[in-house]
Amino acid sequence: MEVFYFTFHNKHMYANYVQQVIAKDWSQAKEKMNWEYQNKWKKIFTENEYKRQLSNGCYQDLKPLPPLYAYE
């Protein structure tokens, strides 16, 4: 399983949060997010990409939501 991170649009009720999704691949993670939030999310990152963003000073103010699990 892989870990993916999703951010939300600025006007979304979760704009100040990041959603972690545990899934077998990008496609499954995206499907889970669409089921939970429709298309109201903004960006998807792999775990390494998200860590890189954090080390560059991005997204540091976002609070984590409880993880979602995408299983078939």
Secondary structure, 3 states (H helix, E strand, C coil): CEEEEEEECCCCCCCCEEEEEEECCHHHHHHHHHHHHCCCEEEEEEHHHHHHHHHCCCCCCCEECCCEECCC
